[in-house]
Amino acid sequence: MSTDKLKLPNYGGQALIEGVLMRGTKFLAAAFRDPAGEIHIQTEKLQGLYTSKIAKWPFFRGLVIMWDAIGLGTKYLTISANYQTGEDEKIEGPALFGTLLFSFALAIGLFFLAPAGVAALFQKWLSITPFLTNMIEGLIRLVLVIGYIWGVGKMADIRRVFTYHGAEHKTINAFEAGAELTPEVVSKFSLQHPRCGTGFILILVIFSVILFTIIGPLPNVAIRLVSRVVLLPVLIMVAYEYMRFVANHLDNSFIRVLAIPGMAMQKLTTNEPDLKVLEVAIAAFKKMYELENPVKNEE
């Protein structure tokens, strides 16, 4: 399996419940291990926004890819749970859209509005400068994000998902290195990857401090809170392009230094997988790659 046509960040993935989703440019494949030990694979042709021209435009592609990736991720998390319970619950259409909106609202409230509100109170009570207020807001946001990830990572079920996250990273790292995709070979590769969503979250937090500091003081708390919501798409777009740039220029020693914080953050969300877990990630990747390169695989 060659990496000739790999164009970062086309190949990515997501950990599921006892499974892994691998996403290409035209197809995705998700592999799950059921309670009996069998591996099942589901595939889907990517359509809509994910394959639109907008998804290729700089900056705008960050919004499109994030929205669609979360949508697909939510859908396949439900499917992976069904394999473990034997139920057939579906989440699509209005139900999927509603779930995504609720999740976004909760995340924005907890990680963006709450820190902004608390920092505004500090500014009022302590009469500190807008610059220091923004620093405090960013610190609160960073502590909340890291604390949340660390906390959920202590749950047994989430630790297991993080093990599949590690398998996803190792598989993609092995592929990009041109290595043979077998569990024994893939196990030797790194748990960290420069295009990981965990690293993206850290970049988003850091860029929020920079952007909100540049904006400077605002007339009141209400405008401050509204600005955090309105400017979130801008942060996502810039953070995505930054992550993409860093991932594609790791041959530069300075860029490798810039990648260190995001790579370190991933230690919270990746665990070392065993060979059986790696089998699932490899099965998903091979199927996705086969669908993405049908002519090549027929030769």
N, C-alpha and C positions, 0 to 999 in steps of 0.2 A: 504494500500500500504506500504509494508515494505522496509527497506533500506538494507536488508541483503547482497545483491550482489553488492551494490554500490562500485565501485572502482574509486576513484578520479584520474584524472579529467574527467572521462568518460561522465558525464552528464553536458552539458553546453548549452549555447544558445546565441542568438543575437536578438537585437531589430530590427524590420522592420517598414515599414510605415503602421501604424494601424495594426501591427501584431507582432508576436514573432516566432522565429525559435528555436526549441529545438533539440539538437543533442545527440544521444547516441553512442554506439560503432558499431552498425550495421545499424541503421536507423535514419532518421531525420523526424520531423514533423513540419510543419509551419502552424500557424493559422492566419487568417486575418479577420477583420471585415469590411464588405463592406459599402458603403454609406447608404444602406438601413437598416443597423444594424445587418445583418446576419453574422454568423461566418462560414468561409470556411476553410477547412483543406486540405493541400497537404502533401503527404508523399513521401519519397524516400529511397531506399536501398543504403547504403553507399558502394562504390566500389573503386577500384584503390588504390592509395597511402594511402588513409585514413584508409584502412583496411589491408594494407600490413604489413609484418614483420618489415620493417624499421620504421613504425609508433610506434613500441613498443621499439625500441632501445633507451637507454638513450642518450640525447643530439640530435641525429638525429631526434627523434620524434618531437622536437620543430619546426624544419623547415618544416617537412611534414604536421603536424597539422595546422600550421599557414598558409601555402600556400593553403591547401585544404579548411580550414575554411573561408579564405577570398574569395576563388573562389565560394564556396557555398553561402556565405553571399551576394556577388555581384549578383549572379543569383536570389536569393530569394528577394532581395531588388527590383529588376526589376519586379518580379511577384507581390510583394505587391503593387507596384505603379500601376500595371495594374488593380488591383482590385478597385483602387480609380478612375481611368480614364476610365475604360471600354475598354482600348486598349489591344492588344495582342502582345506586343513587346517581342521578345525573345533575350536573350544574352547567347550564348553558343558557343562551339568550338573555332574557330579562333577569333571571336569577343570577347568572354570572356577572352581568353588568352591575346589579345591585350589590353583590358581594364585593366587587372591586371598588365601587364608590365608598362603601362602608369602611373597607380596609384603608383606603387612601385618607378618608376623613379622620379615622382613628390615628393613623401615623402622623398626619399633619398636626393634629391637635396635641399629641403627646410630645413629638420631637421638634416641632417648630413653634407652635403657638405658646405652649407652656413655658419653654425657656425664655421666649420674648417677653411674656407677661411677668415672670419672676424677675428678670433683669430690669424691667421698667420699674418695678417696685423698689429694687435696690437703688436705682438712679434717683427716685423720688425721696426715699428715706435718708440716703447717705449723701445726696447732692454730688454724685460722682460725674465725671465727664462722659459724653456720649461714646467716646472711644473705649473707655474702660467698661462702660455698660455693654457694648457689643462684645468685648472680650469675655465678660462674665456670661453673657448669653451663649456664646460659642462653647465655653467650658461646660456649662450646664447641659447643653445639647450633646456634647461629646460624652460626658459622664452617663447621661441617660441611655445613649445608643450602646455604649460599651457595656454598661450595667445590664441592659435588657438582653443583649446577646449572650453575655456571660451567664445570666440567670436562667434563660431558657435552655442554655447548653447543659445545665445540670440535670435537666429532666431526662429520664432514661430513653423515652421515645425520640426526643430531639437529638440526643447523643447518637442514636442509631442513624438518624437522617444525616447527621454531620459525617458519619462514617461513609455513607454513600456520596456525600459531597466530596470527600477526599478521593474516592474512587473515580469520580467524574473528572477531577483535576488531573489525577495521575494518567488517566486514559488520554486526555487531550494533550497533555505534555508529551507523552510517549509518541502519539501520532505526529505532533509537530516536530519531534526529533527524528522522525523516520524510523522508529523502532518497530519491531514485531509486536503486534497486539495480542500477547498472551498474558495471562495473569502473572506468571513468574517474572516476565520482563517488565511489564507495566508497574509492578510493585516497587521497582527500584527508582521510580521517578518521584519528583517533588509533589508534596501535598498542596503547594501554593501555585497560583496562576495569576498573571498580571491583569486578566480581564474578569476577575471574580467580582460578583455583586457586593461582597463584603467590603472589598477594597473601595468599590465605588461609593459606598455609604460614607466611608471615612473622608474621601475626596469631597463629597457633597457637604459634609460638616465644615471642613476647612474652608472651602470656597464660600460658604455662607458667612463666615466671619469676615472674609475679605470684602465681599460684596456689600454687606450691611454696614461695614465700617466706612466704605467709600461713600455710601449714601449719606451718612452722617445723621445728625439729630432730626427727629420728626416731631411735629406739633403736639401729638398726644398718643396715648396708648392704643386707641382704636386704630389710628392710621398705621401705627407700628405693627399691629397684628395683621391688618389687611395687607401690608407690604410683604410680610413673610409668605402669605399665600400666593399673592399675585406674582412674586418674583421666583417662586419655586420652580416653575418651568424653565426660567432662564438658568437657574442653578443646575438643573438636570442636564440641560443642553451643553453647558460649558464643562461640567464635570465629566460627561460622557466623552466629549471630544478630547479632553485632557487624558482620560484613561486610555482611549484609543491610541493617542499619540505616544504615550509612554510605552504601551504594550508593543507598538510597532518599531520602537527605537531602543530596545534594550541592549543593543550592541554598543551603545554609547555609555561610557562609564558614569557620566554625570546623570544621565537618565536613569540608570540603574539605582543610583542613590535616591532619586525621587520616588522610585517604586517601592523602596523599603518599608515605609509606614503601612501602605496598603497590603503588602505581602505579609507583614507581621500581624496585622489585624485578622488575617485569615486563619491564624492559629486558633482563634476562638470558635471557628465554624467548620474546621476539618479535623477528622480523626483518621488514624491509620486503618485502612481496610484490610480484611483478610482476602484470600484468593477467591472465595465464593462471592464476596461482594464485588470484587473486580470483574468477575465473570459477567455479572449483570451489566455493569457500565460498558464493558467491551462489546457485549451483545447489542446494546442500544446504539453504540457508535458505529459498529460495522454495518448494521442495518441501515442507519441514516446515510452512511457513506455510499453504500450500494445503491440507494435510491438517488442520491445526488450525482452519481457517476455511472449510469447504466452502460454506456458505450464502452468505457474503460474497463469495466468489470466483465464485459463479454469477450474481450480480446484475450 
